[in-house]
Amino acid sequence: MAHLLSKYQLLDRNSVWHPYTKHSSASAGLPVIVRGAGPYLYDMDGHRYLDAVSSWWACSLGHGNARVVEAIRKQAGMLQHSILGNLSHPCAVELASKIVTLFTGGPRHVLFASDGSSAVEAALKIALQYWHNIGRSERCKFASLRDAYHGDTLGAVSVGYLPEFHKPFKRSLFEVFQADSPCCASCHLASNTKTCSVECFDSMQSIITQHRRELAAVIVEPLCQGAAGMRIYSPKYLRKLAALCRKHDILLIADEIAVGMGRTGRMFAFQHAGIDPDIVCIGKALSAGYLPISATIVKKAIHDTFSDLPVDNTFYHGHTFSGNPIACAAAIETLAVYEKENIVENAARLGETLADEMNQLTGLPGVSGIRCLGMIGAFEAQNARQIRDRLLVHDRILIRPLGNTVYLMLPLTVTPDLIRTTVKALRKAIMATNAKACQP
């Protein structure tokens, strides 16, 4: 087995370009994962790792869910792929029909894609063409939050520019109005959460008021800006934003790709605020992370402006694998598992356990800004990378800090005991790295 591992690591170094991975890390030889079961991944050497980030926040049901795997197997034997251009197939119809029932506020239509960035790109283009369709082409600008992340394609980067990721592409991006990023844990206004008047909204309000006649849409990650460092903010902010967008007839796009599908203790994070976005993007956990699929969900009133009669306003946009039957089958079964096993409700309860455990890290040297939202837990640590390394070596726990932000996004199917064990290991790693840093 050691010989086989060396073979794969050599081939890996010579052929694979790993996303978000430094060349020096890849050249050292990466673990080669061969299977998954529940919340765990197993490498070629037989080591078991706790997947504490749900494989980039996607595997909400853990690995190897028998029902989803069987749905994939069954569909693969019937229809592997068929385009949705001037054709349809049962899986796409059934999945879209199920997705729209998750929303209130009237009928909607679903446009499928393969990944989150593509869903966001579609949302941006839909917003622009909507205003063109109704004779308001001057509405061609976007507003977003500073430090947002909406994907790595150029349109998504424009509305979600992070210098540490995207600096080489800055000159090729279109102009976006960026409001100050809200985050309750680091609020410089030191507002009490019970009496907070959401002063952090002032920046967004100023932008919308000043540019209301040229704004096509505002796009946000509801309640938690993920790649920015799990910046969690109040539902009050979303309510103010939705009301102001409605007042000025500006579309509101909710990017739920990371925070949707039960991650925050509700099916969608925006539901905590009781709002009704015009366009919603979902992905990642839509198929339990098992196959690439995403969706852009659009209100019917917007969709209907794309008619081809009397003028052709067809949305000439799509992807080869939009609504792939096997991916759709995985997503259909994922939604069925969510309903049968009360995944969202259980995630809310597990989130309470996570918050209780994370709060016990308060007061540890080098730890600050502890915050939780459903099954998202995060804090700032001076030795984030060292904590990551120790957890990997000593506890076989996989985390991926964002700068100084250490976070947990465990599968929504873990037990309360596993949450406690994980945070206990995290506490030990913090203490050990602090002790090492203090050594002469």
C-alpha positions as CSV (number, residue, x, y, z in Angstrom):
1,M,0.0,0.0,0.0
2,A,2.9,2.4,0.8
3,H,4.2,1.8,-2.8
4,L,0.8,2.5,-4.2
5,L,0.5,5.7,-2.1
6,S,3.9,6.9,-3.3
7,K,2.9,6.2,-6.9
8,Y,-0.3,8.3,-6.6
9,Q,1.5,11.1,-4.8
10,L,4.1,11.3,-7.6
11,L,1.4,11.3,-10.3
12,D,-0.4,13.9,-8.3
13,R,2.6,16.2,-8.1
14,N,3.2,15.8,-11.8
15,S,-0.4,16.3,-13.1
16,V,-3.0,17.7,-10.7
17,W,-3.4,21.5,-10.1
18,H,-5.1,21.7,-6.7
19,P,-7.5,24.6,-6.0
20,Y,-6.6,26.9,-3.1
21,T,-3.4,25.0,-2.5
22,K,0.1,26.3,-2.3
23,H,2.6,24.5,-4.6
24,S,4.8,23.9,-1.6
25,S,2.0,21.9,0.2
26,A,1.3,19.8,-2.9
27,S,4.9,19.0,-3.5
28,A,5.3,17.7,0.1
29,G,2.8,14.9,-0.7
30,L,-0.9,15.2,0.1
31,P,-3.1,12.6,1.8
32,V,-4.9,10.5,-0.9
33,I,-8.5,10.0,0.1
34,V,-10.1,6.8,-1.1
35,R,-13.5,6.6,0.7
36,G,-15.9,8.3,3.0
37,A,-18.3,7.1,5.6
38,G,-20.5,9.4,7.8
39,P,-18.5,12.4,9.0
40,Y,-15.2,10.7,8.1
41,L,-12.8,10.4,5.2
42,Y,-10.2,7.6,4.9
43,D,-6.9,7.9,3.1
44,M,-4.9,5.2,1.3
45,D,-2.9,4.4,4.5
46,G,-6.2,3.7,6.3
47,H,-6.1,6.8,8.4
48,R,-9.5,8.2,9.4
49,Y,-10.1,12.0,9.3
50,L,-13.0,13.9,10.7
51,D,-14.3,16.1,7.9
52,A,-14.9,19.1,10.1
53,V,-15.5,21.4,7.1
54,S,-18.0,19.1,5.3
55,S,-15.7,19.0,2.2
56,W,-15.9,22.7,1.5
57,W,-19.2,23.1,3.3
58,A,-21.1,20.7,0.9
59,C,-21.5,17.3,2.4
60,S,-24.3,18.1,4.8
61,L,-25.4,14.5,5.2
62,G,-21.8,13.2,5.7
63,H,-20.3,10.7,3.3
64,G,-21.8,7.6,1.8
65,N,-25.4,8.2,2.6
66,A,-27.0,5.0,1.4
67,R,-30.2,6.6,0.0
68,V,-28.4,9.2,-2.0
69,V,-25.8,6.8,-3.3
70,E,-28.5,4.4,-4.4
71,A,-30.4,7.2,-6.2
72,I,-27.2,8.0,-8.1
73,R,-26.7,4.3,-9.0
74,K,-30.2,3.8,-10.2
75,Q,-30.4,7.0,-12.3
76,A,-27.0,6.2,-13.9
77,G,-28.4,3.0,-15.3
78,M,-31.3,4.8,-17.0
79,L,-30.3,8.2,-18.3
80,Q,-26.8,9.7,-17.8
81,H,-27.3,13.0,-19.6
82,S,-29.7,14.9,-21.7
83,I,-29.7,18.6,-22.4
84,L,-32.4,20.9,-21.2
85,G,-32.3,23.1,-24.3
86,N,-35.7,22.4,-26.0
87,L,-35.9,19.1,-24.1
88,S,-36.8,18.1,-20.6
89,H,-36.4,15.0,-18.4
90,P,-38.3,13.7,-15.3
91,C,-35.4,14.4,-12.8
92,A,-35.1,18.1,-13.7
93,V,-38.9,18.5,-13.6
94,E,-39.2,16.8,-10.3
95,L,-36.3,18.6,-8.7
96,A,-37.4,22.0,-9.8
97,S,-40.9,21.3,-8.6
98,K,-39.6,20.3,-5.2
99,I,-37.3,23.3,-4.9
100,V,-40.0,25.9,-5.6
101,T,-42.1,24.4,-2.8
102,L,-39.4,25.5,-0.3
103,F,-40.2,29.1,-1.0
104,T,-43.1,31.4,-0.1
105,G,-44.1,34.6,-1.7
106,G,-45.5,33.2,-5.0
107,P,-44.4,31.0,-7.9
108,R,-40.8,30.7,-9.0
109,H,-38.7,29.1,-11.8
110,V,-35.5,27.2,-11.4
111,L,-32.4,27.5,-13.7
112,F,-29.9,24.8,-13.1
113,A,-26.1,24.9,-13.3
114,S,-23.2,22.9,-12.0
115,D,-21.6,25.0,-9.4
116,G,-22.1,28.1,-7.2
117,S,-20.2,30.5,-9.3
118,S,-22.3,29.6,-12.3
119,A,-25.5,30.1,-10.3
120,V,-24.3,33.5,-9.3
121,E,-23.3,34.5,-12.8
122,A,-26.8,33.5,-14.0
123,A,-28.3,35.6,-11.2
124,L,-26.3,38.7,-12.2
125,K,-27.2,38.3,-15.9
126,I,-30.8,37.7,-15.1
127,A,-31.0,40.9,-13.1
128,L,-29.3,42.9,-15.9
129,Q,-31.5,41.4,-18.6
130,Y,-34.7,41.8,-16.6
131,W,-34.2,45.6,-16.5
132,H,-33.4,45.5,-20.3
133,N,-36.5,43.5,-20.9
134,I,-38.8,46.1,-19.3
135,G,-37.0,49.1,-21.0
136,R,-34.9,50.2,-18.0
137,S,-31.4,49.4,-19.3
138,E,-29.9,52.2,-17.1
139,R,-30.3,49.8,-14.2
140,C,-27.0,48.1,-14.9
141,K,-25.0,48.3,-11.6
142,F,-24.6,46.1,-8.6
143,A,-24.1,46.6,-4.9
144,S,-22.6,44.1,-2.5
145,L,-20.8,43.8,0.8
146,R,-17.1,44.4,1.1
147,D,-15.2,41.1,1.7
148,A,-18.0,39.2,0.1
149,Y,-17.3,35.9,-1.7
150,H,-19.6,34.8,-4.5
151,G,-17.4,32.5,-6.5
152,D,-14.3,32.6,-8.7
153,T,-15.7,33.4,-12.2
154,L,-15.2,37.0,-13.3
155,G,-18.7,38.3,-12.7
156,A,-18.8,36.6,-9.3
157,V,-15.4,38.0,-8.4
158,S,-16.6,41.5,-9.4
159,V,-19.4,41.4,-6.8
160,G,-17.3,39.4,-4.3
161,Y,-13.8,40.7,-4.5
162,L,-11.3,39.4,-1.9
163,P,-7.8,40.9,-2.5
164,E,-6.0,37.9,-1.1
165,F,-7.7,35.7,-3.7
166,H,-8.5,38.0,-6.6
167,K,-5.9,40.8,-6.8
168,P,-4.4,39.6,-10.2
169,F,-7.8,40.0,-11.9
170,K,-8.8,43.4,-10.5
171,R,-8.3,45.3,-13.7
172,S,-10.7,43.0,-15.6
173,L,-13.6,43.4,-13.1
174,F,-16.6,45.6,-13.6
175,E,-17.5,48.4,-11.1
176,V,-19.5,47.4,-8.1
177,F,-20.6,49.6,-5.2
178,Q,-19.3,47.9,-2.0
179,A,-20.9,48.6,1.4
180,D,-19.1,48.1,4.7
181,S,-19.2,44.5,5.9
182,P,-21.3,43.8,9.0
183,C,-20.1,41.5,11.7
184,C,-21.6,41.4,15.2
185,A,-18.5,39.7,16.8
186,S,-16.2,42.5,15.8
187,C,-18.7,45.4,15.8
188,H,-16.7,48.6,16.4
189,L,-19.9,50.3,17.6
190,A,-20.0,47.8,20.4
191,S,-23.8,47.7,20.1
192,N,-25.8,45.5,22.5
193,T,-27.6,42.9,20.4
194,K,-30.9,43.5,22.1
195,T,-30.8,47.3,21.6
196,C,-28.9,47.3,18.3
197,S,-30.2,49.7,15.8
198,V,-28.0,48.2,13.0
199,E,-25.8,51.2,12.5
200,C,-23.7,49.0,10.3
201,F,-26.4,49.3,7.7
202,D,-25.6,53.0,7.2
203,S,-23.0,52.4,4.5
204,M,-25.4,50.2,2.4
205,Q,-28.2,52.6,2.9
206,S,-26.1,55.5,1.6
207,I,-25.1,53.5,-1.5
208,I,-28.6,52.4,-2.3
209,T,-30.0,55.9,-1.8
210,Q,-27.3,57.5,-3.9
211,H,-27.3,55.0,-6.7
212,R,-30.9,53.8,-6.6
213,R,-31.7,54.8,-10.2
214,E,-28.8,52.7,-11.7
215,L,-28.8,49.7,-9.4
216,A,-30.0,46.5,-11.0
217,A,-29.6,44.4,-7.8
218,V,-27.9,44.0,-4.4
219,I,-26.3,40.6,-3.8
220,V,-25.4,39.3,-0.3
221,E,-24.5,36.2,1.6
222,P,-27.4,36.1,4.1
223,L,-26.2,36.3,7.8
224,C,-22.7,34.9,7.2
225,Q,-20.0,36.0,4.9
226,G,-18.1,32.7,4.6
227,A,-14.7,33.2,2.9
228,A,-14.4,36.6,4.6
229,G,-13.9,34.8,7.9
230,M,-17.4,33.6,8.9
231,R,-18.5,37.1,9.5
232,I,-21.9,36.6,11.1
233,Y,-24.4,39.4,11.3
234,S,-27.9,40.2,12.4
235,P,-31.2,39.3,10.7
236,K,-32.1,42.9,11.3
237,Y,-29.6,43.9,8.7
238,L,-31.3,41.7,6.1
239,R,-34.7,43.1,7.0
240,K,-33.5,46.7,6.5
241,L,-31.9,45.7,3.2
242,A,-35.0,44.0,1.9
243,A,-37.2,46.9,2.9
244,L,-34.9,49.4,1.2
245,C,-34.6,47.4,-2.0
246,R,-38.3,47.0,-2.1
247,K,-38.8,50.8,-1.6
248,H,-36.5,51.6,-4.5
249,D,-37.6,48.7,-6.7
250,I,-34.1,47.1,-6.6
251,L,-33.7,43.3,-7.0
252,L,-32.3,41.4,-4.0
253,I,-30.2,38.4,-4.7
254,A,-29.5,36.0,-1.8
255,D,-26.4,33.8,-2.3
256,E,-27.4,30.8,-0.2
257,I,-24.8,28.5,-1.7
258,A,-22.8,28.0,1.5
259,V,-25.4,29.0,4.1
260,G,-28.5,27.3,2.7
261,M,-29.8,23.7,2.9
262,G,-30.1,23.8,6.7
263,R,-26.6,25.0,7.6
264,T,-28.0,27.8,9.8
265,G,-30.8,25.9,11.4
266,R,-33.3,27.0,8.8
267,M,-33.6,25.7,5.2
268,F,-32.3,29.1,4.0
269,A,-30.5,31.7,6.1
270,F,-32.7,34.5,4.8
271,Q,-35.6,32.9,6.5
272,H,-34.3,34.0,9.9
273,A,-35.1,37.5,8.7
274,G,-38.5,36.7,7.3
275,I,-37.7,38.3,3.9
276,D,-38.5,37.2,0.4
277,P,-35.5,37.7,-2.0
278,D,-36.2,38.1,-5.7
279,I,-33.4,35.7,-6.8
280,V,-31.8,32.9,-4.7
281,C,-28.7,30.9,-5.5
282,I,-28.2,27.4,-4.0
283,G,-25.6,24.7,-4.6
284,K,-23.1,22.7,-2.6
285,A,-25.4,20.7,-0.2
286,L,-28.2,20.6,-2.8
287,S,-27.0,17.1,-3.7
288,A,-25.5,16.5,-0.3
289,G,-22.2,17.4,-1.9
290,Y,-22.1,14.2,-3.9
291,L,-22.4,15.6,-7.4
292,P,-22.0,19.1,-8.9
293,I,-25.3,20.9,-9.2
294,S,-26.6,24.4,-8.4
295,A,-29.7,26.4,-9.1
296,T,-30.8,30.0,-9.5
297,I,-34.4,30.4,-8.3
298,V,-36.2,33.4,-9.7
299,K,-39.6,34.9,-9.0
300,K,-42.2,34.3,-11.7
301,A,-42.7,38.1,-12.4
302,I,-39.0,38.3,-13.4
303,H,-39.1,35.1,-15.4
304,D,-42.1,36.2,-17.4
305,T,-40.3,39.2,-18.8
306,F,-38.0,36.8,-20.7
307,S,-40.8,35.9,-23.2
308,D,-39.9,35.8,-26.9
309,L,-43.2,37.4,-28.0
310,P,-43.7,40.0,-29.3
311,V,-40.0,40.8,-28.8
312,D,-37.4,38.1,-28.3
313,N,-36.1,38.4,-24.7
314,T,-35.1,34.8,-24.4
315,F,-32.3,34.2,-21.9
316,Y,-29.6,32.9,-24.1
317,H,-27.6,31.4,-21.3
318,G,-26.8,27.8,-20.1
319,H,-24.3,25.2,-19.4
320,T,-23.7,21.8,-20.9
321,F,-24.6,19.9,-17.7
322,S,-27.4,22.1,-16.5
323,G,-29.9,19.8,-14.8
324,N,-27.8,16.7,-15.4
325,P,-30.1,13.7,-14.6
326,I,-27.8,11.9,-12.2
327,A,-27.0,15.1,-10.3
328,C,-30.8,15.9,-10.2
329,A,-31.5,12.4,-8.9
330,A,-29.0,12.9,-6.1
331,A,-30.6,16.3,-5.2
332,I,-34.1,14.8,-5.2
333,E,-33.1,12.1,-2.8
334,T,-31.2,14.6,-0.7
335,L,-34.4,16.7,-0.2
336,A,-36.2,13.5,0.6
337,V,-33.7,12.6,3.3
338,Y,-33.9,16.1,4.7
339,E,-37.7,15.8,5.0
340,K,-37.8,12.2,6.4
341,E,-34.9,12.7,8.9
342,N,-35.8,16.3,9.9
343,I,-32.3,17.4,9.0
344,V,-33.0,21.1,9.3
345,E,-34.7,20.9,12.7
346,N,-32.0,18.6,14.0
347,A,-29.3,21.0,12.7
348,A,-30.9,23.8,14.8
349,R,-30.7,21.6,17.9
350,L,-27.1,20.6,17.1
351,G,-26.3,24.2,16.6
352,E,-27.3,24.9,20.2
353,T,-24.8,22.2,21.4
354,L,-22.1,23.7,19.1
355,A,-22.7,27.2,20.6
356,D,-22.6,25.8,24.1
357,E,-19.3,24.1,23.5
358,M,-17.7,26.9,21.5
359,N,-18.5,29.4,24.2
360,Q,-16.4,27.3,26.6
361,L,-13.4,28.5,24.6
362,T,-14.0,32.0,25.9
363,G,-11.0,33.4,27.8
364,L,-8.4,31.1,26.2
365,P,-5.2,33.0,25.3
366,G,-5.2,34.2,21.7
367,V,-8.9,33.4,21.2
368,S,-11.4,36.1,20.4
369,G,-14.7,36.8,18.6
370,I,-16.4,33.4,19.3
371,R,-19.5,33.3,17.2
372,C,-22.0,30.6,16.1
373,L,-24.9,30.5,13.6
374,G,-26.6,27.1,13.4
375,M,-24.0,24.6,12.5
376,I,-21.3,27.2,11.9
377,G,-18.9,27.9,14.7
378,A,-15.9,30.3,14.4
379,F,-13.4,32.4,16.3
380,E,-10.2,34.3,15.7
381,A,-6.9,32.7,16.8
382,Q,-3.4,34.0,16.8
383,N,-2.0,30.6,15.9
384,A,-4.7,29.4,13.4
385,R,-2.3,27.5,11.1
386,Q,-0.6,25.8,14.0
387,I,-3.9,24.8,15.4
388,R,-4.8,23.3,12.0
389,D,-1.6,21.4,11.8
390,R,-1.9,20.0,15.3
391,L,-5.5,18.8,14.8
392,L,-4.5,17.1,11.6
393,V,-1.5,15.3,13.1
394,H,-2.7,14.5,16.6
395,D,-6.5,14.1,16.1
396,R,-7.0,13.5,12.4
397,I,-9.4,16.4,12.3
398,L,-9.5,18.3,9.0
399,I,-10.1,22.1,9.2
400,R,-9.2,24.9,6.8
401,P,-8.7,28.3,8.6
402,L,-9.4,31.5,6.8
403,G,-6.5,33.7,7.7
404,N,-6.8,33.9,11.5
405,T,-10.3,32.5,11.5
406,V,-10.7,29.0,12.8
407,Y,-14.1,27.5,12.0
408,L,-16.1,24.3,12.2
409,M,-18.8,23.4,9.6
410,L,-19.4,19.7,10.5
411,P,-22.0,17.6,8.6
412,L,-25.5,18.2,9.8
413,T,-25.8,14.5,10.8
414,V,-23.2,14.4,13.5
415,T,-24.1,13.5,17.1
416,P,-23.9,16.0,20.0
417,D,-21.1,13.8,21.5
418,L,-19.0,14.2,18.3
419,I,-19.4,18.0,18.5
420,R,-18.2,17.9,22.1
421,T,-15.3,15.7,21.3
422,T,-14.3,17.9,18.4
423,V,-14.4,21.1,20.4
424,K,-12.5,19.4,23.2
425,A,-9.8,18.5,20.7
426,L,-9.8,22.1,19.4
427,R,-9.4,23.4,23.0
428,K,-6.4,21.1,23.5
429,A,-4.9,22.2,20.2
430,I,-5.3,25.9,21.2
431,M,-3.6,25.3,24.6
432,A,-0.8,23.2,23.0
433,T,0.0,25.8,20.3
434,N,-0.1,28.6,22.9
435,A,2.3,26.7,25.1
436,K,4.7,26.1,22.2
437,A,4.6,29.7,21.2
438,C,5.6,30.8,24.7
439,Q,8.7,28.5,24.7
440,P,12.0,30.3,24.5
